[in-house]
């Protein structure tokens, strides 16, 4: 009789212990702890996880604030004075022809285009700096929450990396870009104009090559850091997986109660894995909603500058053509820096949240 009472009491304790985990299974994310911390990142997401799973292309296009045609029209409108100046120079160069020396016209074209485009490029650099600062503030609040969710899901090493190494590197990179992109662009524009109006013929090419070298260095650095993140994630994945399996083995070795608690823990971990994936998709959607139009705008700026360069080549204005070649490299460098930060954020968040180590 005492044995039956003991078994009945034990079954009651197991039932009471399993009730909270049954609630977690029923309510999934709604019943997990810390909702007030991670819920804002899910609600402010431009698109949800279900939207991306159902139709990724439409979900990505919905991040654009307007149609690509409208973005192109806005970009052309900002360069209206420059395009009008180039058209007048082209018509003047055809009217003059070989009747006079074109050196003065070439110098006036390079100087005038540099003055007209100066403000537009600085405004573009300022918008990139402001966007980087906004992303830095978002990641400063998001990655510690993501690290806490990873730790609660049995991935303590990954949580430490997310709220430590990854946060520090991305915040430092964003702050450095926000502070340095405008003065560096000003210096590059000044050097480009000086090289293009100088009588030394090799200076414009050297200026363009320096911008190209900087862009390739940014790309190589991004690939190296992404590889470092991948290797680090594999290491933390194995460590967290080993720790989790060891804990499950020790818990499951306890008769009845240990097995029930192990099954209930699997339910909680499943909910945390769902939360982790949802947070990762939410973060990428929030940043993508700002990155896609910004990068598309940079591509439109690059297309307009390339068109101006072709127009100068068609009119035979060599110095102005060299200036636009340098300015094209400047915009490419800004696009490379923007893509570097977003790609590192995307790789880091995806590795931390999409891979299961618990």
N, C-alpha and C positions, 0 to 999 in steps of 0.2 A: 504493500500500500504506500509505504514511504517512497518507493521507487517511482510509482506512478505520479505521486505528488511532485516529486523532483522533476520528472520529465514534463509534467504540465506547467510547472513554474518556469522551466527553461524555455519551453515553447512560447509562453507568454512574453518572456523577455526578448526572445528573437523577434516576435511579431512587433513589439513596441519599438525595437531598434530598427526594424525595416520600414516602419511607417513613414518617417521623413524621406527616405530614399524613394519610396513609391510615389510620394508627392512630387519629387524632383522629376521622376520619369513622366508623370502626368503633365506637369506644367513646364517642363524643359527649362528654357532660359529665364522665365519669369520668377522662378523660385530660388535661383542661385544667389549667393550672398554678394554684396557689393554692387547691387543694381544701380544705386545712385551714382556710382563712379563710371561704369561703362555704358549705361543706357544712353547718355547724350551722344556718344559717338555712333551709335546705331541709328538714332532718330534723325541726326543731321546729315546722314549719308544721302547723297544725291540719288543713288540707286541702291536697292537692296540686293542681298545674295540671290534671292529667287529671280530677280530681274536679269541678273547677269547669267544665271544658269539657263533661263528660258530663251533669251535672245541677246547674246553678248554684243552684237553689232549695233542693234537699236539702243541698248543701254549705254554704249560708248558714245553714239551720236547724240544722245539726249544730254550729254554733258556740255555740249556746245551752247553758249548763250544765244547764238543766232546761226543763220546759215553761213556756210563757207563763202558764198558769193557776197554776202553783206560784209564779212570780215575783209574780203579783198577790196570791196568798194571803199571801206573806211581807210584801208591802207593807202590806196591810190589818192584819196582825198587829202591825206596828210602830206603826200608828196606832190601836190598839185603845183605849187610854186616852182619846185625843182624840175618837174617835167616840162612846164611851160618854158622855163629858162633854157633847157636843153633843146627843145624844139626850135626856139629862136636862134640858138647858136648853130644848130644844124642847117637851118635855112640860110643864115649869114655865111656859113662856111661854103655852101654851094654857090652863093652869089659872088663871093670873092674869088673862089677857085684858085688858080695859080697866078692871079694878077698881082698879089701882094704876099709878103711874108706872113705865114700863119702863126709865128711864134707868139706874138702879142695876143692873138685870139685864143691860142692854146693856154697861155698863162691866165687870161681873164676867165676862161671856162673852168679851169681847175680851182682858182680862188673863189669864184662865184658859187660853184657847186659845193665846195667845202663849207662856205658860210651858210648856204641855204639848208644843208643837210645836218649841220651841227646840232641844232636844237632838237630835231626829230630823233636823232640817235641818242642824245642824252635823255630825252623823255622816255625812250624805250628802255634804256639802262636803268632809269629810276623806277620804272614799273616792275622790272625784274627784281631789283633790290627790295622793293616793298613786298612783292610776292614771296621772296625768300624769307623775309622776316616774319611774314604771316605763317608760312609753313613751319618755321622754327618754333613759334609759339604753340602751334598745334601739336607738333611732335613732343614738345616739352611736357604737355599734358597727357598725350596719348600713350607714349612708350612706357612710362611708369605704370599706368593702368594695365597695359598689355603684359608687362613683366609680372604684375601681381596675379593676373589670371593664369599665366604660365606656371608660376610657382604653386598656386592653388591646385592646378591640374597635375602636379607631380613633376614639373620640369623646372626645378630650381635653378639649374645651371643656365638654361635658356632664358629664364626670367632675369637672372643677374646680367646676362649679356645684353638683353633688350633695354633694360633700364640703366645700364652702365656704359659699356663700350659703344654700342650702336647709337644711343642717345647722345653721348659726348661727341662722337665723330660727326654725326649729322648736324647737331646744333652748332658746332664749331665751323663746319663747312658753310652752312647757311648764313651764319653771322659774318664770316669772312667775305662771302660773295656780296652780301648786302652792303658792307662797308667799302669794299674795294672796287666793285665793278664800275661805278661812275668815274672816280678819279683815274682808273686805269684806261677807261675808254677815252677820257679827255686827253690823256697823254698820248694815246695811240693816234687819235685824230690829229692832234697838233703835229706829231712826227710825220704822219702820212702826208699832210698838206705841205710841210716843209720839204719832204723828199720829192714830192711830185712837181713842185715849182722850182726845184734846184736844177742847175745845168748838168749836174752829174747824172748820167743816164742809168747807172746801176742802183741808185738809191731806192727808187720805187719797188723794184723787184726784191731788194733786200728787206724792205719793210713788209711786203706781202709774204715773203718766206718766213719772217719771224712770227707773223700771225698764224701761218699754217703750222709752224712748229709748235706753237702754244696749243693749238687745237688738237694736234695729234698727242701731245703730252697729256692733255686733259682726258682724252679717250683712253690712253694706255693706263693712266692712273685709276680711272674708273673700273676698267677690267680687272686690274690687279686687286683692288679693294673688294670687288664682287667675288673674286676667287677666294680671298681671305675670309669673307663672310661665309662662303659655302663650306670651306674646310672647318671653320669654327663651329658651324651649325652641325656638321656631321659628328664632330667630337662631342659636343654637348648632347646630341641626340643619343649617342651610345651610352654616355654616362647616365643620363636621365632614364633611359630604357632599362639599364642594369639595376639602378636604384629602385625603380618601380617594381620590376620583377622580383627583386629580393624582398621588398616589403610585402608583396602579394603572397610570396611563398611562406614567409614567416607568419602572416596573418592566417593563411589557409591551413597551416599546420595545427591550429587550435580546433578541436572537434566542435561541430555544430555552429557555435557562435562565430568562430573564426571564418568558416565558410560563408555564413550569412553576411557578415560584415564585409567580406571580400566581394561578394556579389553586389552588395549595396554600394561599395566604393566604386565598382565598375560603372554603376548607374550614374553616380556623381561625376566621375571622370568623363563619361560620354557627354553629359551636359556641358561640362567645361570645354571639351574639345569642340562642340558645336558653337559655344560662345567665342572661343578663340578664333575659329574660322570666320565667324560673322564679324568680329572686330577687325580682322585683317582685310576682309572685303570692304567693310565700311571705310577704313582708313584709306585704302587705295582709291575708292570712289570719291571720297572727299577731296583728296589731293588731285585726282584725275580731272575732277570738275573744274579745277583752276589751271591745271597743267596743259590740257588739250587745247583750249583756245589761246593760251599764251604761246605755246610752241607753234601752233598753226599761224599765229600772227607773225612770229619770227620768220617762218618759211615764206610768208607773203612779202615781208620786208626784203628778204633775200632775193626773191624773184624780181621785185621792182628794181633793186640795185643791179642785178644781173642784166635786166633789160636796158637800164641806163648805160651800162658798160657796152653793150652791143650797139646801142645808138651812137655812142661816142666813137666806137670802132668804125661804124658805117660812115660817119662824118669825117673821119680822119683826125680827130682831136686826141692825140696820143697822151698828153699829160692828164687830161680828164679821164681817159680810159684807165690809166694806171691808178688814179685816185680811187675810182670806183672798184678796182680790183682789191685795193687795200681795205676799203670800207666793207666790201663783201666778206673778207676774212674776219673783220671785226664782228659782223653780225653772226657769222658762223661760230666764232668763239663764244658769243653770248648764248647761242643756241646749244652749243656743246656743254657749257656750264650748267644751263637749265636742265638739259637732259641728264647730265651727270648726277645732279642732286636727286632728281625724281627717280632715275633708274636705281640708284643706291638705296633710296627709301623703299622702292617697290621690291627689290631683291631682299633687303633686310626684313621687311615686314612679312613678305611671302614665306621666307625661310623659317621665320619664328612662329608664324601662325598656321601655315598650311601643312607643315610636317608634324607628324604625331610622334612624340617621344615619351609620352606618359604611359 
